[in-house]
Amino acid sequence: MLNSNYNLMISLKSARVNADMTLVEASEKIGVSKSTLIKWEREPWLVNPMNQSRISEVYHIPIDNIRFKNFKN
């Protein structure tokens, strides 16, 4: 059993795929160009808080579960 404080984080691209959306579908629903969404999926730390919230709504995934920060391994 997972600890209730455990916060699963997924990438922005994984969130889109999990929502069963293409780049075109997702970008239209979010209100940005396809090229912008591609850039954000590669560099998610560039997404401003307002767009983070919109992405969360469109993908039906809590904002705290989408990785928007720059984590380097």
C-alpha positions as CSV (number, residue, x, y, z in Angstrom):
1,M,0.0,0.0,0.0
2,L,1.3,3.4,-0.9
3,N,1.7,6.1,1.7
4,S,-1.1,8.6,1.4
5,N,1.4,11.4,1.2
6,Y,3.0,9.9,-1.9
7,N,2.6,12.2,-4.9
8,L,2.9,10.5,-8.3
9,M,4.4,12.8,-10.9
10,I,4.2,12.3,-14.6
11,S,5.6,14.2,-17.5
12,L,3.6,16.7,-19.5
13,K,3.7,14.4,-22.6
14,S,2.6,11.4,-20.4
15,A,-0.3,13.4,-19.1
16,R,-1.4,14.2,-22.7
17,V,-1.1,10.6,-23.8
18,N,-3.0,9.4,-20.6
19,A,-5.8,11.9,-21.6
20,D,-5.9,10.1,-25.0
21,M,-5.2,13.3,-27.0
22,T,-3.1,14.0,-30.0
23,L,-0.8,17.1,-30.0
24,V,-3.4,18.8,-32.3
25,E,-6.4,18.0,-30.1
26,A,-4.6,19.0,-26.9
27,S,-3.2,22.2,-28.2
28,E,-6.7,23.3,-29.5
29,K,-8.3,22.6,-26.2
30,I,-5.6,24.3,-24.2
31,G,-5.6,27.3,-26.6
32,V,-2.0,27.2,-27.9
33,S,-0.3,26.2,-31.1
34,K,0.9,22.7,-31.7
35,S,4.5,24.0,-31.8
36,T,4.1,25.6,-28.4
37,L,2.8,22.4,-26.9
38,I,5.7,20.5,-28.4
39,K,8.1,23.0,-26.8
40,W,6.4,22.7,-23.5
41,E,6.6,18.9,-23.5
42,R,10.3,19.2,-24.0
43,E,10.8,22.1,-21.6
44,P,7.8,22.0,-19.2
45,W,9.4,24.6,-16.8
46,L,8.5,27.2,-19.4
47,V,4.7,26.8,-18.8
48,N,3.3,29.7,-16.8
49,P,0.9,29.0,-13.9
50,M,-2.2,30.0,-15.9
51,N,-1.4,27.5,-18.6
52,Q,-0.5,24.9,-16.0
53,S,-3.9,25.2,-14.6
54,R,-5.5,25.0,-18.1
55,I,-3.5,21.9,-18.9
56,S,-4.6,20.3,-15.6
57,E,-8.3,21.0,-16.5
58,V,-8.0,19.7,-20.1
59,Y,-6.1,16.6,-19.1
60,H,-8.3,15.9,-16.0
61,I,-5.1,15.4,-13.9
62,P,-4.4,17.4,-10.7
63,I,-1.8,20.1,-11.3
64,D,0.4,18.6,-8.5
65,N,0.7,15.4,-10.5
66,I,2.1,16.9,-13.7
67,R,5.9,17.6,-13.7
68,F,6.3,21.2,-14.6
69,K,9.7,21.7,-13.0
70,N,13.1,21.1,-14.4
71,F,14.5,17.9,-12.9
72,K,17.8,16.7,-14.1
73,N,19.0,13.2,-13.5
